[in-house]
Amino acid sequence: MISKEFYGILLIMTDGQYIKKAISLAKKGQGRTSPNPMVGALLVKKGRIISEGYHKKAGTPHAEAIAIDKAGPAAEGSTLYVSLEPCCHKDKRTPPCTEKIISAGIKKVVISMEDPNPKVSGKGIEVLRRAGIEVSAGLLEEKAVELNEYYIKHIRTGLPFVVLKAAITLDGRIATPDGESKWITGEKARRAVHGLRGNVDAIMTAIGTVRADDPRLTCRIKGRPSPVRVILDPRLEINPDANVLTCPPRTLIVTAKAGKTEKKKLLRQRGMEFIEHEGKRADLPALMKTLGSMGIISVLVEGGSSLNASCLESGIVDKVMFFTAPKIIGGRDAIPVVGGDVSRSLSGAHRIVKTRMRRFGEDFLIEGYVQKNN
């Protein structure tokens, strides 16, 4: 146990509390570290935090290095608390953190989770132990895993982590029969969506949504980056003046390889990029492989009824986030959140596990993970 002073009173803090703080520090890098993980670190000596740091952006110093540099000579003999196993390889833009830790004279390292990257996994811990440093790992591991679920899936599979997001009514509708959908949810829920957009690498929708709403698909929170836009448009029907083509950031259009040569040429001249596929429709698992190979580690799906169904049926969805408003549209022709032609039995329904609920104004967010059969 470690202690700290609070308004002159000496309190006892556990390793778990320090790891929790390291995870909180790591969250400050949300939306900026991709394709790297988010990492937070702090140094404790004689019961007091002497320095802390978090990874701010890919290519910049890691959390451990920042905390050690801030502490200077005081780092000697201290304990390092870090949310992810320190790196030990040189195949990157920054030096190995294990070398920095050893040279700083740190006596103990407490790690929340091992790094799933094969270049690091367990090796960073072994390097530190061989140098005579006491190491423990696994504290609050579940929280650390959730923090970096995008990174973990990508590093293990090469595929992006896919979140399916929708704004729905209590009766599971995303629009009235004539397509009216603005606004189902309130301002607080919509702001939360912009925060979510700022945390992912890409946002994916289909041409039907672009035609109906002409969205920008940007993050409107100051200081947060906007994701790459991925537009599924098999017949290249998109209006050249659509918002997704006329405002930053980058836009990728997923379309059939055959046809519309002149329109493709025009849009390429305007900076648009294409991912082309054979046949009439994109193969969604293959598209995820392509996006993953481009360094995109997370995708937010914001589409309509048909796209939601296709994503679920193809098995690409990892997590669902349904912002639910206390409204009922009613009527058999109102548009459901998941459409498509596949009718499942209750026993064959997509099961959502590890669910939780949060409130945003009058609306509720229900989120959970899609249970994979394999």
HUZI-V292489 format. One record per pair of residues at least 12 apart in sequence whose C-alpha atoms are under 10 Angstrom apart, sorted by the first residue. I is the first residue (numbers start at 1). J is the second residue. Records with the same first field share a line. If there is no record, write none. Layout:
I=J ; J
//
This chain:
1=13 ; 14 ; 15 ; 16 ; 17 ; 47
2=14 ; 15 ; 17 ; 18 ; 44 ; 45 ; 46 ; 47 ; 48 ; 49
3=44 ; 45 ; 46 ; 47 ; 48 ; 49
4=44 ; 46 ; 47 ; 48 ; 49
5=47 ; 48
10=47
11=47
12=47
13=47 ; 48
15=81 ; 110 ; 111 ; 139 ; 140
16=81 ; 110 ; 112 ; 139 ; 140
17=81 ; 139 ; 140
18=41 ; 42 ; 43 ; 44 ; 49 ; 80 ; 81 ; 82 ; 83 ; 110
19=40 ; 41 ; 42 ; 80 ; 81 ; 82 ; 83 ; 84 ; 110 ; 111 ; 112 ; 139 ; 140 ; 141 ; 143 ; 144
20=40 ; 81 ; 82 ; 83 ; 112 ; 139 ; 140 ; 143 ; 144
21=40 ; 41 ; 42 ; 52 ; 81 ; 82 ; 83
22=39 ; 40 ; 41 ; 42 ; 43 ; 52 ; 53 ; 54 ; 63 ; 80 ; 81 ; 82 ; 83 ; 84 ; 111 ; 112 ; 144
23=38 ; 39 ; 40 ; 41 ; 54 ; 81 ; 82 ; 83 ; 84 ; 112 ; 140 ; 143 ; 144 ; 147
24=39 ; 40 ; 41 ; 54 ; 83 ; 144 ; 147
25=38 ; 39 ; 40 ; 41 ; 42 ; 52 ; 53 ; 54 ; 55 ; 63 ; 82 ; 83
26=38 ; 39 ; 40 ; 41 ; 53 ; 54 ; 55 ; 56 ; 63 ; 82 ; 83 ; 84 ; 144 ; 147 ; 148
27=39 ; 40 ; 54 ; 55 ; 56 ; 147 ; 148
28=40 ; 53 ; 54 ; 55 ; 56
29=54 ; 55 ; 56 ; 57 ; 58 ; 199
30=55 ; 56 ; 57 ; 147 ; 148 ; 195 ; 196 ; 198 ; 199 ; 200 ; 224 ; 225
31=56 ; 57 ; 195 ; 196 ; 197 ; 198 ; 199 ; 200 ; 201 ; 224 ; 225 ; 226 ; 227
32=55 ; 56 ; 57 ; 58 ; 198 ; 199 ; 200 ; 201 ; 224 ; 225
33=55 ; 56 ; 57 ; 58 ; 59 ; 60 ; 151 ; 199
34=56 ; 57 ; 58 ; 150 ; 151 ; 199 ; 200 ; 201 ; 295 ; 296 ; 297 ; 298
35=57 ; 58 ; 150 ; 151 ; 154 ; 155 ; 201 ; 295 ; 296 ; 297 ; 298
36=55 ; 56 ; 57 ; 58 ; 59 ; 62 ; 148 ; 150 ; 151 ; 152 ; 155 ; 297
37=55 ; 57 ; 58 ; 84 ; 115 ; 147 ; 148 ; 149 ; 150 ; 151 ; 152 ; 155
38=54 ; 55 ; 56 ; 57 ; 58 ; 62 ; 63 ; 83 ; 84 ; 144 ; 147 ; 148 ; 151
39=53 ; 54 ; 55 ; 56 ; 62 ; 63 ; 64 ; 82 ; 83 ; 84 ; 85 ; 86 ; 144 ; 147 ; 148
40=52 ; 53 ; 54 ; 55 ; 56 ; 62 ; 63 ; 64 ; 66 ; 67 ; 81 ; 82 ; 83 ; 84
41=53 ; 54 ; 55 ; 62 ; 63 ; 64 ; 65 ; 66 ; 67 ; 68 ; 80 ; 81 ; 82 ; 83 ; 84 ; 86 ; 110 ; 111
42=54 ; 63 ; 64 ; 66 ; 67 ; 68 ; 71 ; 78 ; 79 ; 80 ; 81 ; 82 ; 83
43=64 ; 67 ; 68 ; 70 ; 71 ; 74 ; 75 ; 76 ; 77 ; 78 ; 79 ; 80 ; 81 ; 82 ; 106 ; 108 ; 109
44=71 ; 74 ; 75 ; 77 ; 78 ; 79 ; 80 ; 81 ; 108
45=74 ; 75 ; 76 ; 77 ; 78 ; 79 ; 80 ; 106
46=77 ; 78 ; 79
47=78 ; 79
48=78
49=71 ; 78 ; 79 ; 80
50=67 ; 68 ; 70 ; 71 ; 72 ; 74 ; 75 ; 78
51=64 ; 66 ; 67 ; 68 ; 69 ; 70 ; 71 ; 72 ; 74 ; 75 ; 80
52=64 ; 65 ; 66 ; 67 ; 68 ; 69 ; 70 ; 71 ; 80 ; 81 ; 82
53=65 ; 66 ; 67 ; 68 ; 69 ; 70 ; 82
54=66 ; 67 ; 82 ; 83
58=92 ; 93 ; 94
59=92 ; 93 ; 94
60=93 ; 94
61=93 ; 94 ; 95 ; 97
62=86 ; 87 ; 94 ; 95 ; 96 ; 97
63=82 ; 83 ; 84 ; 86 ; 97
64=80 ; 81 ; 82 ; 83 ; 84 ; 86 ; 87 ; 97 ; 98 ; 100 ; 101
65=86 ; 94 ; 95 ; 96 ; 97 ; 98 ; 99 ; 100 ; 101 ; 104
67=80
68=80 ; 97 ; 100 ; 101 ; 104 ; 106
69=100 ; 104
71=104
72=104
73=104 ; 105
74=104 ; 105 ; 106
75=101 ; 103 ; 104 ; 105 ; 106 ; 107
76=101 ; 102 ; 103 ; 104 ; 105 ; 106 ; 107
77=104 ; 105 ; 106 ; 107 ; 108
78=104 ; 105 ; 106 ; 107 ; 108 ; 109
79=105 ; 106 ; 107 ; 108 ; 109 ; 110 ; 133 ; 134 ; 135
80=101 ; 106 ; 107 ; 108 ; 109 ; 110 ; 111 ; 135
81=108 ; 109 ; 110 ; 111 ; 112 ; 136
82=109 ; 110 ; 111 ; 112 ; 113 ; 137
83=110 ; 111 ; 112 ; 113 ; 114 ; 115 ; 137 ; 138 ; 139 ; 140 ; 141 ; 143 ; 144 ; 145 ; 147 ; 148
84=110 ; 111 ; 112 ; 113 ; 114 ; 115 ; 116 ; 137 ; 138 ; 141 ; 144 ; 145 ; 148
85=97 ; 98 ; 109 ; 110 ; 111 ; 112 ; 113 ; 114 ; 115 ; 116 ; 117 ; 120 ; 121 ; 122 ; 123 ; 124 ; 125 ; 137 ; 138
86=98 ; 99 ; 100 ; 101 ; 109 ; 111 ; 113 ; 114 ; 115 ; 120 ; 121 ; 122 ; 123 ; 124 ; 125 ; 127 ; 128
87=99 ; 114 ; 115 ; 117 ; 119 ; 120 ; 121 ; 122 ; 123 ; 124 ; 125 ; 127
88=100 ; 119 ; 120 ; 121 ; 122 ; 123 ; 124 ; 125 ; 126 ; 127 ; 128
89=119 ; 120 ; 123 ; 124
90=119
91=119
96=124
97=124
98=123 ; 124 ; 125 ; 126 ; 127 ; 128 ; 131
99=124 ; 127 ; 128 ; 131
101=128 ; 131 ; 133
102=127 ; 128 ; 129 ; 131 ; 132 ; 133
103=131
105=131 ; 133
106=128 ; 132 ; 133 ; 134
107=128 ; 131 ; 132 ; 133 ; 134 ; 135
108=128 ; 129 ; 132 ; 133 ; 134 ; 135 ; 136
109=125 ; 128 ; 129 ; 133 ; 134 ; 135 ; 136 ; 137
110=134 ; 135 ; 136 ; 137 ; 138 ; 139
111=125 ; 135 ; 136 ; 137 ; 138 ; 139 ; 140 ; 141 ; 144
112=136 ; 137 ; 138 ; 139 ; 140 ; 141 ; 142 ; 143 ; 144 ; 145
113=136 ; 137 ; 138 ; 139 ; 140 ; 141 ; 142 ; 143 ; 144 ; 145
114=137 ; 138 ; 141 ; 144 ; 145
115=145 ; 151 ; 152 ; 155
116=151 ; 152 ; 153 ; 154 ; 155 ; 156
117=151 ; 152 ; 154 ; 155 ; 156
118=155 ; 156
122=137
125=137
149=161 ; 297 ; 298 ; 318
150=162 ; 163 ; 199 ; 200 ; 201 ; 296 ; 297 ; 298 ; 299 ; 318
151=296 ; 297 ; 298
152=297
153=297 ; 298 ; 318
154=292 ; 293 ; 295 ; 296 ; 297 ; 298
155=292 ; 297
157=289 ; 292
158=288 ; 289 ; 290 ; 291 ; 292 ; 293 ; 294 ; 295 ; 296 ; 297
159=285 ; 286 ; 287 ; 288 ; 289 ; 290 ; 291 ; 292 ; 293 ; 294 ; 295 ; 296 ; 297 ; 298 ; 299 ; 316
160=200 ; 201 ; 202 ; 288 ; 289 ; 290 ; 291 ; 292 ; 293 ; 294 ; 295 ; 296 ; 297 ; 298 ; 299 ; 300 ; 316 ; 317 ; 318
161=200 ; 201 ; 288 ; 292 ; 296 ; 297 ; 298 ; 299 ; 300 ; 316 ; 317 ; 318 ; 319
162=200 ; 202 ; 203 ; 204 ; 288 ; 297 ; 298 ; 299 ; 300 ; 301 ; 311 ; 315 ; 316 ; 317 ; 318 ; 319 ; 320
163=196 ; 200 ; 203 ; 204 ; 298 ; 299 ; 300 ; 301 ; 302 ; 311 ; 316 ; 317 ; 318 ; 319 ; 320 ; 321 ; 367 ; 368 ; 369 ; 370
164=203 ; 204 ; 299 ; 300 ; 301 ; 302 ; 303 ; 307 ; 308 ; 311 ; 312 ; 316 ; 317 ; 318 ; 319 ; 320 ; 321 ; 322 ; 367 ; 370
165=193 ; 196 ; 300 ; 301 ; 302 ; 303 ; 308 ; 319 ; 320 ; 321 ; 322 ; 323 ; 337 ; 365 ; 367
166=193 ; 301 ; 302 ; 303 ; 304 ; 305 ; 308 ; 320 ; 321 ; 322 ; 323 ; 324 ; 337 ; 338 ; 365
167=181 ; 182 ; 183 ; 184 ; 185 ; 186 ; 189 ; 190 ; 193 ; 302 ; 321 ; 322 ; 323 ; 324 ; 325 ; 337 ; 363 ; 364 ; 365
168=181 ; 184 ; 185 ; 322 ; 323 ; 324 ; 325 ; 326 ; 327 ; 328 ; 329 ; 335 ; 336 ; 337 ; 363 ; 364 ; 365
169=184 ; 185 ; 322 ; 323 ; 324 ; 325 ; 326 ; 327 ; 328 ; 329 ; 330 ; 336 ; 337 ; 363
170=323 ; 324 ; 325 ; 326 ; 327 ; 328 ; 329 ; 330
171=324 ; 325 ; 326 ; 327 ; 328 ; 329 ; 330 ; 331 ; 334 ; 336 ; 337
172=322 ; 324 ; 325 ; 327 ; 328 ; 329 ; 330 ; 334 ; 335 ; 336 ; 337 ; 338
173=305 ; 324 ; 327 ; 328 ; 329 ; 330 ; 331 ; 333 ; 334 ; 335 ; 336 ; 337 ; 338
174=304 ; 305 ; 324 ; 329 ; 334 ; 335 ; 336 ; 337 ; 338
175=304 ; 305 ; 329 ; 333 ; 334 ; 335 ; 336 ; 337
176=329 ; 330 ; 331 ; 332 ; 333 ; 334 ; 335 ; 336
177=329 ; 330 ; 331 ; 332 ; 333 ; 334 ; 335 ; 336
178=333 ; 334 ; 335
179=212 ; 213 ; 334 ; 335
180=212 ; 213 ; 334 ; 335
181=212 ; 213 ; 335
182=213
183=325
184=323 ; 324 ; 325 ; 326 ; 327 ; 328 ; 329 ; 363
185=323 ; 324 ; 325 ; 326 ; 327 ; 360 ; 361 ; 362 ; 363 ; 364
186=323 ; 324 ; 325 ; 360 ; 361 ; 362 ; 363
187=360 ; 361 ; 362 ; 363
188=359 ; 360 ; 361 ; 362 ; 363
189=323 ; 324 ; 325 ; 359 ; 360 ; 361 ; 362 ; 363 ; 364 ; 365
190=323 ; 360 ; 363
191=219 ; 220 ; 221 ; 360
192=221 ; 323 ; 360 ; 365
193=219 ; 220 ; 321 ; 323
194=217 ; 218 ; 219 ; 220 ; 221 ; 224 ; 226
195=219 ; 220 ; 221 ; 224 ; 225 ; 226
196=219 ; 227 ; 300
197=217 ; 218 ; 219 ; 220 ; 221 ; 224 ; 225 ; 226 ; 227 ; 228 ; 299 ; 300 ; 302
198=218 ; 219 ; 220 ; 221 ; 222 ; 223 ; 224 ; 225 ; 226 ; 227
199=219 ; 224 ; 225 ; 226 ; 227 ; 298 ; 299 ; 300
200=225 ; 226 ; 227 ; 228 ; 296 ; 297 ; 298 ; 299 ; 300
201=225 ; 226 ; 227 ; 228 ; 229 ; 291 ; 295 ; 296 ; 297 ; 298 ; 299 ; 300
202=217 ; 226 ; 227 ; 228 ; 229 ; 230 ; 250 ; 251 ; 252 ; 291 ; 296 ; 297 ; 298 ; 299 ; 300 ; 301
203=217 ; 218 ; 226 ; 227 ; 228 ; 229 ; 230 ; 231 ; 251 ; 298 ; 299 ; 300 ; 301 ; 302 ; 303
204=217 ; 227 ; 228 ; 229 ; 230 ; 231 ; 232 ; 251 ; 252 ; 253 ; 299 ; 300 ; 301 ; 302 ; 303 ; 307
205=217 ; 229 ; 230 ; 231 ; 232 ; 233 ; 300 ; 301 ; 302 ; 303 ; 304 ; 307 ; 308
206=230 ; 231 ; 232 ; 233 ; 234 ; 238 ; 253 ; 254 ; 301 ; 302 ; 303 ; 304 ; 306 ; 307 ; 308
207=231 ; 232 ; 233 ; 234 ; 235 ; 236 ; 237 ; 238 ; 239 ; 253 ; 254 ; 303 ; 304 ; 307
208=231 ; 232 ; 233 ; 237 ; 238 ; 303 ; 304 ; 305 ; 306 ; 307
209=231 ; 232 ; 302 ; 303 ; 304 ; 305 ; 307
210=231 ; 232 ; 233 ; 237 ; 238 ; 239 ; 242 ; 243 ; 244 ; 303
211=237 ; 238 ; 239 ; 242
213=242 ; 243
214=239 ; 241 ; 242 ; 243 ; 244
215=242 ; 243 ; 244
216=229 ; 242 ; 243 ; 244 ; 245 ; 246 ; 247 ; 248 ; 249
217=229 ; 230 ; 243 ; 244 ; 247 ; 248 ; 249 ; 302
218=244 ; 247 ; 248 ; 249
225=249
226=248 ; 249 ; 250
227=248 ; 249 ; 250 ; 251 ; 296 ; 298 ; 299 ; 300
228=248 ; 249 ; 250 ; 251 ; 252 ; 296 ; 299
229=244 ; 245 ; 248 ; 249 ; 250 ; 251 ; 252 ; 253 ; 299 ; 300
230=244 ; 250 ; 251 ; 252 ; 253 ; 254 ; 273 ; 274 ; 275 ; 291 ; 299 ; 300 ; 301
231=244 ; 251 ; 252 ; 253 ; 254 ; 255 ; 274 ; 275 ; 303
232=252 ; 253 ; 254 ; 255 ; 256 ; 275 ; 281 ; 282 ; 284 ; 303 ; 307
233=253 ; 254 ; 255 ; 256 ; 280 ; 281 ; 282
234=253 ; 254 ; 255 ; 256 ; 257 ; 258 ; 276 ; 277 ; 278 ; 279 ; 280 ; 281 ; 282
235=254 ; 255 ; 256 ; 257 ; 258 ; 259 ; 260 ; 280 ; 281
236=253 ; 254 ; 255 ; 256 ; 259 ; 260 ; 261 ; 263 ; 264
237=255 ; 260 ; 263
238=253 ; 263
240=263 ; 266 ; 267 ; 270
244=272
245=267 ; 270 ; 271 ; 272
246=270 ; 271 ; 272
250=271 ; 272 ; 273
251=271 ; 272 ; 273 ; 274
252=271 ; 272 ; 273 ; 274 ; 275
253=267 ; 272 ; 273 ; 274 ; 275 ; 276
254=273 ; 274 ; 275 ; 276 ; 277 ; 281 ; 282 ; 287
255=274 ; 275 ; 276 ; 277 ; 278 ; 279 ; 280 ; 281 ; 282
256=274 ; 275 ; 276 ; 277 ; 278 ; 279 ; 280 ; 281 ; 282
257=274 ; 275 ; 276 ; 277 ; 278 ; 279 ; 280
258=276 ; 277 ; 278 ; 279 ; 280
275=287 ; 290 ; 291
283=310 ; 314
284=310 ; 311 ; 313 ; 314 ; 315 ; 316
285=311 ; 314 ; 315 ; 316 ; 317
286=316
287=316
288=316
299=317
300=317 ; 319 ; 320 ; 321
301=317 ; 320
303=337
304=335 ; 336 ; 337 ; 338 ; 339
305=335 ; 336 ; 337 ; 338 ; 339 ; 340
306=335 ; 336 ; 337 ; 338 ; 339 ; 340 ; 341
307=337 ; 338 ; 339 ; 340
308=336 ; 337 ; 338 ; 339 ; 340
309=337 ; 338 ; 339 ; 340 ; 341 ; 342
310=338 ; 339 ; 340 ; 341 ; 342
311=338
312=338 ; 350 ; 370
313=340 ; 342 ; 350
315=350 ; 370 ; 371 ; 372 ; 373
316=370 ; 372
317=369 ; 370 ; 371 ; 372
318=352 ; 368 ; 369 ; 370 ; 371 ; 372
319=352 ; 353 ; 354 ; 355 ; 367 ; 368 ; 369 ; 370 ; 371
320=352 ; 355 ; 365 ; 366 ; 367 ; 368 ; 369 ; 370
321=355 ; 356 ; 357 ; 365 ; 366 ; 367 ; 368 ; 369
322=337 ; 357 ; 364 ; 365 ; 366 ; 367 ; 368
323=357 ; 358 ; 359 ; 360 ; 363 ; 364 ; 365 ; 366 ; 367
324=359 ; 360 ; 362 ; 363 ; 364 ; 365 ; 366
325=360 ; 361 ; 362 ; 363 ; 364 ; 365
326=362 ; 363 ; 364
327=363
350=370 ; 371 ; 372 ; 373
351=368 ; 369 ; 370 ; 371 ; 372 ; 373
352=367 ; 368 ; 369 ; 370 ; 371 ; 372
353=367 ; 368 ; 369 ; 370 ; 371 ; 372
354=367 ; 368 ; 369 ; 370 ; 371
355=367 ; 368 ; 369 ; 370
356=368 ; 369
//
